[in-house]
Amino acid sequence: MLIVIAFVLAGVGLLAAYGAFAYASAALAFAALACLLAAGAVVMMDRSRREPKPPAPGVTPASETRHTAGPASVPSTPPASAPAGVPGPPDSVARSPEPLVVMPEDIEASSVAKALLKSAASTGNAVRVTIWRGDGAGDSAAVPVALAGQYDEALVTARESVCASIEKGTALLESLTVAAGGHDESAATAWHYVVPFALGEITGAAGVDFLGERPDLESLNRISAVYRLPLAASLALEIARDESDAAHTLIDTARELARLLDPDAVVRASLAKALDLTGGQSGSVMLYDRSGVDLRIVAAVGLPADVVESTAVRPGNGIAGWVAISGQPLVVEDLPGRQTPARSRGTRSAVSVPIADTDGVLGVLNVGSSDHPSRFTATELETLEALAHQTAVALRNARAVASAGDLYFDTLRALALAIETRDPYAHGGTDRVMHYTSLLAAEMGVPADETRALEIAAMLHDIGMPSSCEEALSADRPLSTVEHGLITMHPVIAAEILDQAPALREVAPIVYHHHERYDGTGYVEGLSGESIPLGSRILCVADAFVAMTSDRPYREALSDDEAVKELLKGSGTQFDPEVVDAFLAIHASRSDRVPGGSA
């Protein structure tokens, strides 16, 4: 009765899990309850068993093959001379010893695999158990999800055998001669036993690998009959958990990507999530370049720098090119048999999905795995496709915002240049001040969004000058007290103008305080030290250097070296010492040269 209830609940859980990601949590709960009932049923079956029982229908091996001799049928009733351990006639007096069945501590796939390995050890030299999921991505019809025992690539149950067992619904036994030098003479032969199981739409198989003598087949059949339900329940729980985790991750990722307004940040976040979701060790995002012809890597993990720089793929060429032009995902899992650059870097399997939405394909998301033989399930492939779609939408939004921002920035720059024409001695000064503020922000590690605000402040810092005292700008005489007072008002006027535009309100404080002095003797408010906004301190140094190296009506321009000496003299009084040190660093590296300018 418990078994029936377990299957019903597990079936409901599977419908929820496969119906939509939104029901993944419910699927996980149902699968967990099914697993608990299944465990209880198995324990009761084990306790109620009094005498050895013949194999259940469909469990008797359908074939026993040697790789060199081809398939040969395994009779369900062997002749009287059959070796011990092979099922005999129903009335036979001689029966094989009851096999040891070790119940798993829980219904986790890894625990079930370990328990099965211990149980199988009573029938032969069992060294490894692999639990396979029967819905691999791409051409892979089975994917390993849990392992127990020692690892040896020569002993991994062949995927073809697993697929055949799942398709036929019958157990299979096959032998394989291990390559010379792989093991000692007493272990020259490996045996692979595969038993399929199913629970609703979920299919899978367990592969048991033996070394040495042929395992006791009858005992294996009886053990596998007991383990089919725990195996199916553990796989159902594994799949439900994977889909629940993937659903929550996709929801969180969609929110995260929607908040990103920088295209580069979008692709970096998308690649990081892709590797996290699949457990991949390497990956890349390829987007069409400005020509719209070639795909180029714009973000990568685990790839050499020269590969990132030099890779250019035409649509239709290679894996990424085929995915881009077809708009379909592609899984490649035979890399161990190919001499490819990816294989030389340790990649054994790879998946590529198009970054696309309803408006078309923008690029390709690639993930590589070094695990053998595969790391990509159908769930992982579907999750990557959903992630790539989210990436395409977020990338288009970020590009639209960036484009609008560029237009906005260009408009402001045109306004600043128009104001600059009012002062014949200020020609080119705006671009130079912007150049130095950008260099200083990068040297001091200012975040990108704050750097953008600083660049706008540098562009518009003198927007209030014409309104305060236009005649004083070109005067070749000392300024009167009134004129000097009017000029000191230009940061106030500029800040009031900028404050009227909501998008420029974070720029206004930078402009308002850019004539403050580090020792507190500046204007407008006489702030000192770090109470002055960092952007204002940076702009103060950049503006002063440009002013000193520009011609004025009352003096000629200073040389670069002379202006640097003046900055050093004012360090700690007029200027922030840290900003001056940063300026000296970029000046010493000669990276502060402005095309067309004196510096």
C-alpha positions as CSV (number, residue, x, y, z in Angstrom):
1,M,0.0,0.0,0.0
2,L,2.8,2.4,0.9
3,I,4.4,1.8,-2.5
4,V,1.2,2.7,-4.3
5,I,0.9,5.9,-2.3
6,A,4.5,6.7,-2.9
7,F,4.1,6.4,-6.7
8,V,0.9,8.5,-6.7
9,L,2.6,11.3,-4.7
10,A,5.7,11.2,-6.7
11,G,3.6,11.4,-9.9
12,V,1.9,14.5,-8.6
13,G,5.3,16.0,-7.7
14,L,6.6,15.3,-11.2
15,L,3.6,17.0,-12.9
16,A,4.3,20.1,-10.8
17,A,8.1,20.0,-11.5
18,Y,7.6,19.5,-15.3
19,G,4.6,21.8,-15.6
20,A,6.4,25.1,-14.8
21,F,9.3,26.4,-12.7
22,A,6.8,28.3,-10.6
23,Y,5.6,25.0,-9.1
24,A,9.1,23.6,-8.4
25,S,8.8,24.1,-4.6
26,A,5.6,22.0,-4.6
27,A,7.3,19.4,-6.7
28,L,10.2,19.2,-4.2
29,A,7.7,18.7,-1.3
30,F,5.8,15.9,-3.1
31,A,9.0,14.2,-4.2
32,A,10.4,14.3,-0.7
33,L,7.2,12.8,0.8
34,A,7.3,10.1,-1.9
35,C,10.9,9.3,-1.0
36,L,10.1,8.9,2.7
37,L,7.2,6.5,1.9
38,A,9.4,4.7,-0.6
39,A,12.0,4.2,2.1
40,G,9.4,2.8,4.5
41,A,8.1,0.5,1.9
42,V,11.6,-0.8,1.1
43,V,12.3,-1.5,4.8
44,M,9.0,-3.3,5.2
45,M,9.8,-5.4,2.1
46,D,13.2,-6.3,3.4
47,R,11.8,-7.3,6.8
48,S,8.9,-9.3,5.3
49,R,11.1,-11.3,3.0
50,R,11.5,-14.8,4.5
51,E,12.9,-16.8,1.6
52,P,14.8,-16.1,-1.6
53,K,12.5,-15.0,-4.4
54,P,13.1,-15.3,-8.2
55,P,13.9,-12.1,-10.1
56,A,10.9,-9.8,-10.9
57,P,9.7,-9.8,-14.5
58,G,11.8,-7.5,-16.7
59,V,14.8,-7.7,-14.3
60,T,16.5,-10.8,-15.8
61,P,19.3,-9.6,-18.0
62,A,18.3,-9.3,-21.7
63,S,21.8,-9.8,-22.9
64,E,25.3,-10.7,-21.8
65,T,27.9,-9.5,-24.3
66,R,31.7,-9.5,-24.7
67,H,33.0,-6.5,-26.6
68,T,34.9,-8.8,-29.0
69,A,32.2,-11.4,-29.6
70,G,29.0,-9.4,-29.9
71,P,25.6,-9.9,-28.1
72,A,24.4,-13.3,-26.9
73,S,21.1,-14.0,-25.2
74,V,21.1,-14.9,-21.6
75,P,18.6,-17.8,-21.0
76,S,16.2,-17.2,-18.2
77,T,16.4,-21.0,-17.3
78,P,20.0,-22.2,-17.7
79,P,20.9,-25.9,-18.2
80,A,21.6,-28.1,-15.2
81,S,25.3,-27.5,-15.5
82,A,25.0,-23.8,-15.1
83,P,27.4,-22.3,-12.5
84,A,26.3,-21.5,-9.0
85,G,24.5,-18.2,-8.7
86,V,22.6,-18.5,-12.0
87,P,18.8,-19.1,-11.6
88,G,17.8,-22.8,-12.0
89,P,14.5,-24.5,-12.5
90,P,11.6,-23.6,-10.2
91,D,11.8,-26.9,-8.3
92,S,15.6,-26.8,-7.9
93,V,16.7,-27.6,-4.4
94,A,20.0,-25.7,-4.7
95,R,19.6,-21.9,-4.4
96,S,22.2,-19.1,-4.1
97,P,22.8,-17.6,-0.7
98,E,20.5,-14.7,0.2
99,P,22.3,-11.5,-0.9
100,L,23.1,-8.8,1.6
101,V,20.9,-5.8,1.2
102,V,22.0,-2.6,2.9
103,M,19.3,0.1,3.2
104,P,20.5,3.7,2.6
105,E,20.5,6.1,5.5
106,D,18.4,8.5,3.5
107,I,17.0,8.9,0.0
108,E,19.7,11.2,-1.3
109,A,21.0,9.9,-4.6
110,S,24.6,9.7,-3.2
111,S,23.4,7.7,-0.1
112,V,21.4,5.3,-2.3
113,A,24.5,4.8,-4.6
114,K,26.7,4.0,-1.5
115,A,24.2,1.5,-0.1
116,L,23.8,-0.2,-3.5
117,L,27.6,-0.5,-3.8
118,K,27.7,-2.2,-0.4
119,S,24.9,-4.6,-1.3
120,A,26.4,-5.4,-4.7
121,A,29.7,-6.2,-3.0
122,S,28.1,-9.4,-1.7
123,T,27.8,-10.6,-5.3
124,G,31.3,-9.8,-6.6
125,N,34.1,-7.3,-6.5
126,A,31.9,-4.2,-6.9
127,V,34.0,-1.1,-7.1
128,R,31.7,1.6,-8.4
129,V,28.0,2.6,-8.7
130,T,26.7,5.3,-11.0
131,I,23.2,6.6,-10.9
132,W,22.1,8.0,-14.3
133,R,19.4,10.4,-15.3
134,G,17.7,9.4,-18.5
135,D,17.1,12.8,-20.0
136,G,20.4,14.3,-20.9
137,A,20.7,17.5,-23.0
138,G,21.4,17.4,-26.7
139,D,22.3,13.9,-28.1
140,S,23.1,12.6,-24.6
141,A,20.3,10.3,-23.5
142,A,21.7,9.7,-20.1
143,V,23.7,11.9,-17.6
144,P,25.4,10.7,-14.4
145,V,24.0,12.4,-11.3
146,A,25.5,10.5,-8.4
147,L,28.7,8.4,-7.9
148,A,30.0,6.0,-5.3
149,G,33.3,4.1,-5.2
150,Q,36.6,4.5,-7.0
151,Y,37.1,6.4,-10.2
152,D,38.6,4.8,-13.2
153,E,37.8,6.1,-16.7
154,A,38.1,2.6,-18.1
155,L,35.5,1.4,-15.6
156,V,32.8,4.0,-16.2
157,T,29.7,2.2,-17.4
158,A,29.3,2.8,-21.1
159,R,26.6,5.4,-21.9
160,E,25.4,3.2,-24.7
161,S,24.6,0.3,-22.3
162,V,22.8,2.7,-20.0
163,C,20.7,4.1,-22.8
164,A,19.9,0.6,-24.1
165,S,18.8,-0.6,-20.7
166,I,16.6,2.4,-20.2
167,E,15.0,2.0,-23.6
168,K,14.3,-1.7,-23.3
169,G,13.4,-1.6,-19.6
170,T,15.5,-4.6,-18.8
171,A,18.8,-5.2,-17.0
172,L,22.0,-5.7,-18.9
173,L,25.2,-7.4,-18.1
174,E,28.4,-7.0,-20.2
175,S,32.0,-7.6,-19.8
176,L,35.1,-5.6,-20.8
177,T,38.8,-6.5,-20.9
178,V,40.7,-3.7,-19.2
179,A,43.6,-2.2,-21.1
180,A,47.0,-3.7,-20.3
181,G,48.8,-1.9,-17.5
182,G,45.6,-0.5,-16.1
183,H,45.3,-3.1,-13.4
184,D,47.1,-6.2,-12.2
185,E,46.4,-9.6,-13.8
186,S,43.9,-10.6,-11.2
187,A,41.7,-7.8,-12.2
188,A,42.0,-8.0,-16.0
189,T,38.3,-8.1,-16.7
190,A,35.6,-5.6,-15.8
191,W,31.9,-6.4,-15.6
192,H,29.1,-3.8,-16.1
193,Y,25.7,-4.4,-14.7
194,V,22.9,-1.9,-15.5
195,V,19.4,-1.9,-14.1
196,P,16.8,0.6,-15.3
197,F,14.1,2.2,-13.2
198,A,11.2,4.7,-13.8
199,L,8.9,6.9,-11.8
200,G,6.2,8.6,-13.9
201,E,8.0,10.5,-16.6
202,I,11.4,10.2,-14.9
203,T,13.6,7.5,-16.2
204,G,17.1,6.4,-15.1
205,A,19.4,3.6,-14.5
206,A,22.0,2.4,-12.0
207,G,25.3,1.0,-13.3
208,V,27.4,-1.3,-11.1
209,D,31.0,-1.9,-12.1
210,F,32.9,-5.0,-11.0
211,L,36.5,-6.1,-11.4
212,G,37.7,-9.7,-11.7
213,E,35.3,-12.7,-11.6
214,R,31.8,-12.5,-13.1
215,P,29.3,-11.3,-10.4
216,D,26.5,-13.5,-9.1
217,L,23.7,-12.6,-11.5
218,E,20.8,-14.0,-9.6
219,S,21.8,-12.1,-6.5
220,L,22.2,-8.9,-8.5
221,N,18.7,-9.3,-9.9
222,R,17.2,-9.8,-6.4
223,I,19.2,-6.8,-5.1
224,S,18.2,-4.6,-8.0
225,A,14.5,-5.5,-7.5
226,V,14.7,-4.1,-3.9
227,Y,16.6,-1.0,-5.0
228,R,14.5,0.1,-7.9
229,L,12.1,2.2,-5.8
230,P,14.8,3.9,-3.7
231,L,16.7,4.7,-6.9
232,A,13.7,6.2,-8.6
233,A,12.7,8.2,-5.5
234,S,16.2,9.6,-5.0
235,L,16.3,10.7,-8.7
236,A,12.9,12.3,-8.4
237,L,14.1,14.2,-5.4
238,E,17.3,15.2,-7.1
239,I,15.4,16.5,-10.2
240,A,12.8,18.4,-8.1
241,R,15.5,20.0,-6.1
242,D,17.5,21.0,-9.2
243,E,14.4,22.6,-10.8
244,S,13.4,24.4,-7.6
245,D,16.9,25.9,-7.3
246,A,17.0,26.8,-11.0
247,A,13.6,28.5,-10.7
248,H,14.6,30.6,-7.7
249,T,18.0,31.5,-9.4
250,L,16.3,32.6,-12.6
251,I,13.9,34.8,-10.7
252,D,16.7,36.4,-8.7
253,T,18.8,36.8,-11.9
254,A,15.9,38.5,-13.8
255,R,15.7,41.1,-11.0
256,E,19.4,41.6,-10.9
257,L,19.8,42.0,-14.7
258,A,16.8,44.4,-14.8
259,R,18.7,46.7,-12.5
260,L,21.9,46.8,-14.5
261,L,22.2,49.7,-16.9
262,D,25.7,49.0,-18.2
263,P,25.8,46.4,-21.1
264,D,29.2,45.1,-19.9
265,A,27.8,44.5,-16.4
266,V,24.9,42.6,-17.9
267,V,27.1,40.1,-19.8
268,R,29.4,39.6,-16.8
269,A,26.5,38.9,-14.5
270,S,24.9,36.6,-17.0
271,L,28.1,34.5,-17.5
272,A,28.6,34.2,-13.7
273,K,25.1,32.9,-13.3
274,A,25.5,30.5,-16.2
275,L,28.6,28.9,-14.6
276,D,26.9,28.8,-11.2
277,L,23.8,27.1,-12.6
278,T,25.7,24.4,-14.5
279,G,28.8,24.0,-12.4
280,G,30.9,24.8,-15.5
281,Q,34.6,25.6,-15.3
282,S,34.9,27.9,-18.3
283,G,32.6,30.0,-20.4
284,S,32.2,33.1,-22.5
285,V,29.7,35.6,-23.9
286,M,30.1,36.4,-27.6
287,L,28.3,39.3,-29.2
288,Y,28.2,40.8,-32.7
289,D,30.8,43.5,-33.1
290,R,30.0,47.0,-34.4
291,S,30.2,45.7,-38.0
292,G,27.5,43.3,-37.2
293,V,29.4,40.6,-39.1
294,D,31.7,38.8,-36.6
295,L,31.0,37.4,-33.1
296,R,33.6,38.4,-30.6
297,I,34.2,37.5,-26.9
298,V,33.1,40.3,-24.6
299,A,33.3,38.4,-21.3
300,A,35.1,35.2,-20.4
301,V,36.1,32.9,-17.5
302,G,38.7,30.2,-17.7
303,L,40.0,31.2,-21.1
304,P,43.5,32.5,-22.1
305,A,43.8,36.2,-22.7
306,D,45.1,35.6,-26.2
307,V,42.0,33.5,-27.1
308,V,39.7,36.2,-25.8
309,E,41.5,38.9,-27.8
310,S,41.9,37.0,-31.1
311,T,38.6,35.0,-31.4
312,A,36.3,36.2,-34.2
313,V,33.6,33.9,-35.5
314,R,31.5,34.3,-38.6
315,P,27.8,33.2,-38.3
316,G,27.6,29.6,-39.6
317,N,31.3,28.7,-38.7
318,G,32.0,26.5,-35.7
319,I,29.7,25.8,-32.8
320,A,29.0,29.4,-31.8
321,G,28.6,30.4,-35.4
322,W,26.0,27.6,-36.0
323,V,24.1,28.5,-32.8
324,A,24.0,32.2,-33.8
325,I,22.7,31.6,-37.3
326,S,20.2,28.9,-36.4
327,G,19.0,30.3,-33.1
328,Q,19.1,26.8,-31.6
329,P,21.1,25.5,-28.7
330,L,23.9,23.0,-29.2
331,V,25.5,20.5,-26.8
332,V,28.8,18.8,-27.7
333,E,29.9,16.0,-25.4
334,D,32.4,14.0,-27.5
335,L,35.3,16.4,-27.0
336,P,37.4,13.7,-25.4
337,G,37.6,12.0,-28.8
338,R,38.5,15.2,-30.7
339,Q,41.7,17.2,-30.9
340,T,40.3,20.7,-30.4
341,P,41.6,23.7,-28.6
342,A,38.9,23.4,-26.0
343,R,39.8,19.8,-25.4
344,S,43.5,20.8,-24.9
345,R,42.4,23.1,-22.1
346,G,40.6,20.3,-20.3
347,T,37.1,20.9,-21.6
348,R,35.2,17.6,-22.1
349,S,31.7,18.8,-22.9
350,A,30.3,22.2,-23.9
351,V,26.9,23.8,-24.4
352,S,26.1,26.9,-26.5
353,V,22.8,28.8,-26.4
354,P,21.7,31.8,-28.4
355,I,21.3,35.1,-26.6
356,A,18.1,36.0,-28.3
357,D,14.6,37.5,-27.8
358,T,11.7,38.2,-30.1
359,D,13.8,40.9,-32.0
360,G,16.5,38.5,-32.9
361,V,19.9,37.0,-31.9
362,L,22.4,39.2,-30.2
363,G,25.1,36.6,-29.5
364,V,25.9,33.3,-28.0
365,L,26.4,32.1,-24.4
366,N,29.0,29.3,-24.1
367,V,29.7,27.0,-21.1
368,G,32.4,24.3,-20.9
369,S,32.8,21.5,-18.4
370,S,35.8,19.4,-17.5
371,D,33.8,16.7,-15.8
372,H,33.5,13.3,-17.6
373,P,31.5,12.2,-19.4
374,S,28.9,15.0,-19.1
375,R,27.6,17.7,-16.9
376,F,24.5,19.0,-18.8
377,T,21.0,17.7,-18.1
378,A,17.8,18.7,-19.8
379,T,17.0,20.9,-16.9
380,E,20.4,22.7,-17.2
381,L,19.9,23.3,-20.9
382,E,16.4,24.7,-20.4
383,T,17.7,26.9,-17.6
384,L,20.5,28.2,-19.8
385,E,18.1,29.0,-22.6
386,A,15.9,31.0,-20.1
387,L,18.9,32.8,-18.8
388,A,20.1,33.7,-22.3
389,H,16.7,35.1,-23.1
390,Q,16.7,37.2,-19.9
391,T,20.2,38.4,-20.9
392,A,19.0,39.5,-24.4
393,V,16.2,41.6,-22.9
394,A,18.4,43.1,-20.3
395,L,21.1,43.8,-22.8
396,R,18.8,45.6,-25.2
397,N,17.5,47.7,-22.3
398,A,21.0,48.6,-21.1
399,R,22.0,49.5,-24.6
400,A,19.0,51.7,-25.0
401,V,19.8,53.5,-21.7
402,A,23.4,53.8,-22.7
403,S,22.4,55.3,-26.1
404,A,20.1,57.8,-24.4
405,G,22.9,58.6,-22.0
406,D,25.3,59.2,-24.8
407,L,22.8,61.5,-26.5
408,Y,22.2,63.3,-23.3
409,F,26.0,63.6,-22.6
410,D,26.6,64.9,-26.2
411,T,23.8,67.5,-25.7
412,L,25.4,68.8,-22.5
413,R,28.8,68.9,-24.1
414,A,27.4,71.0,-27.0
415,L,25.9,73.4,-24.4
416,A,29.2,73.6,-22.6
417,L,31.1,74.4,-25.8
418,A,28.6,77.1,-26.7
419,I,29.2,78.7,-23.4
420,E,33.0,78.4,-23.9
421,T,32.8,80.5,-27.0
422,R,31.9,83.5,-24.9
423,D,35.5,83.4,-23.5
424,P,38.1,83.6,-26.3
425,Y,40.8,82.4,-23.8
426,A,38.9,79.3,-22.8
427,H,38.9,77.5,-26.1
428,G,39.5,73.8,-25.6
429,G,39.6,74.1,-21.8
430,T,36.4,72.1,-21.3
431,D,37.7,69.0,-23.0
432,R,41.0,69.2,-21.1
433,V,39.3,69.5,-17.7
434,M,37.1,66.5,-18.6
435,H,40.2,64.6,-19.7
436,Y,42.0,65.2,-16.4
437,T,39.0,64.5,-14.2
438,S,38.5,61.2,-15.9
439,L,42.2,60.2,-15.5
440,L,42.2,61.2,-11.8
441,A,38.9,59.3,-11.2
442,A,40.4,56.2,-12.7
443,E,43.7,56.6,-10.8
444,M,41.8,57.0,-7.5
445,G,39.3,54.1,-8.1
446,V,36.2,56.2,-8.3
447,P,33.1,54.0,-9.3
448,A,31.8,54.3,-12.9
449,D,28.6,56.0,-12.0
450,E,30.4,58.6,-9.9
451,T,32.9,59.1,-12.6
452,R,30.1,59.9,-15.1
453,A,28.7,62.5,-12.7
454,L,32.2,64.0,-12.3
455,E,32.7,64.2,-16.1
456,I,29.5,66.1,-16.4
457,A,30.5,68.4,-13.5
458,A,33.8,69.1,-15.3
459,M,31.9,69.8,-18.5
460,L,29.5,72.3,-16.8
461,H,31.5,73.7,-13.9
462,D,31.7,77.2,-15.4
463,I,28.1,77.3,-16.6
464,G,27.3,80.1,-14.2
465,M,30.3,82.3,-15.2
466,P,28.6,84.3,-17.9
467,S,25.7,85.1,-15.7
468,S,27.9,86.4,-12.8
469,C,30.3,88.7,-14.6
470,E,30.8,88.3,-18.3
471,E,33.0,91.4,-18.7
472,A,35.5,90.3,-16.1
473,L,36.3,87.2,-18.1
474,S,38.4,89.0,-20.7
475,A,39.7,91.8,-18.5
476,D,43.4,92.4,-18.7
477,R,43.5,94.4,-15.5
478,P,43.1,93.5,-11.8
479,L,39.5,92.7,-10.9
480,S,37.6,95.1,-8.6
481,T,36.2,93.9,-5.4
482,V,32.7,93.8,-6.9
483,E,33.9,91.9,-9.9
484,H,35.7,89.4,-7.7
485,G,32.6,89.0,-5.6
486,L,30.5,88.4,-8.6
487,I,32.9,85.7,-9.9
488,T,32.8,83.9,-6.6
489,M,29.1,83.5,-7.1
490,H,29.4,81.5,-10.3
491,P,29.5,78.1,-8.5
492,V,26.2,79.1,-6.7
493,I,24.5,80.1,-10.0
494,A,25.8,77.0,-11.8
495,A,24.5,74.7,-9.0
496,E,21.1,76.4,-9.0
497,I,20.8,75.8,-12.7
498,L,21.9,72.2,-12.5
499,D,19.6,71.5,-9.5
500,Q,16.6,72.3,-11.7
501,A,17.2,69.1,-13.7
502,P,16.5,66.0,-11.6
503,A,19.1,64.0,-13.6
504,L,21.8,66.5,-12.8
505,R,21.1,66.9,-9.0
506,E,24.1,64.7,-8.1
507,V,26.3,66.8,-10.3
508,A,25.3,70.1,-8.6
509,P,27.2,69.5,-5.3
510,I,30.4,68.8,-7.2
511,V,30.2,72.1,-9.1
512,Y,29.0,74.0,-6.0
513,H,32.1,73.1,-4.0
514,H,34.8,73.0,-6.7
515,H,36.4,76.2,-5.5
516,E,36.7,75.1,-1.9
517,R,40.3,74.9,-0.5
518,Y,41.6,72.0,1.4
519,D,42.6,74.3,4.3
520,G,39.1,75.8,4.5
521,T,39.9,79.3,3.0
522,G,38.0,78.8,-0.3
523,Y,34.5,79.5,-1.3
524,V,31.4,79.1,-1.3
525,E,31.1,77.7,2.2
526,G,34.7,77.4,3.4
527,L,34.7,73.6,3.8
528,S,37.9,71.9,4.5
529,G,39.6,68.5,4.2
530,E,37.4,65.5,3.5
531,S,34.2,67.4,4.2
532,I,34.6,68.7,0.6
533,P,33.1,66.2,-1.8
534,L,35.8,64.0,-3.4
535,G,34.5,65.0,-6.9
536,S,35.0,68.6,-6.0
537,R,38.5,68.0,-4.8
538,I,39.4,66.2,-8.1
539,L,37.7,68.9,-10.2
540,C,39.6,71.6,-8.3
541,V,43.0,70.1,-9.2
542,A,42.1,69.4,-12.9
543,D,40.6,72.9,-13.3
544,A,43.6,74.6,-11.7
545,F,46.1,72.7,-13.9
546,V,44.2,73.6,-17.1
547,A,43.9,77.2,-16.0
548,M,47.6,77.5,-15.3
549,T,48.6,75.9,-18.6
550,S,46.3,78.2,-20.6
551,D,46.9,81.8,-21.8
552,R,45.1,84.5,-20.0
553,P,44.8,88.3,-20.8
554,Y,47.0,89.1,-17.9
555,R,49.7,86.4,-18.3
556,E,51.1,83.7,-20.6
557,A,50.4,80.0,-20.0
558,L,52.8,78.1,-17.7
559,S,54.6,75.0,-18.9
560,D,53.4,71.6,-17.7
561,D,56.4,71.2,-15.3
562,E,55.8,74.7,-13.9
563,A,52.1,74.0,-13.3
564,V,53.0,70.7,-11.6
565,K,55.3,72.6,-9.2
566,E,52.5,74.9,-8.4
567,L,50.2,72.0,-7.6
568,L,52.9,70.6,-5.2
569,K,53.2,74.0,-3.5
570,G,49.4,74.1,-3.0
571,S,49.2,70.5,-1.8
572,G,47.7,70.4,1.7
573,T,46.5,74.1,1.5
574,Q,44.6,74.6,-1.7
575,F,44.6,71.1,-3.0
576,D,43.9,67.6,-1.5
577,P,47.3,65.9,-1.2
578,E,46.0,62.5,-2.4
579,V,44.5,64.1,-5.5
580,V,47.8,65.9,-6.2
581,D,49.7,62.6,-5.7
582,A,47.3,60.9,-8.2
583,F,47.9,63.7,-10.7
584,L,51.7,63.3,-10.3
585,A,51.4,59.6,-11.0
586,I,49.5,60.0,-14.3
587,H,51.7,62.9,-15.3
588,A,54.9,60.9,-14.7
589,S,53.4,58.0,-16.8
590,R,52.8,60.6,-19.6
591,S,49.2,59.3,-19.8
592,D,47.9,62.9,-19.3
593,R,48.7,64.1,-22.8
594,V,45.7,65.6,-24.5
595,P,45.7,65.6,-28.4
596,G,45.7,69.2,-29.5
597,G,46.4,70.6,-26.0
598,S,49.5,71.8,-24.3
599,A,49.4,69.0,-21.8
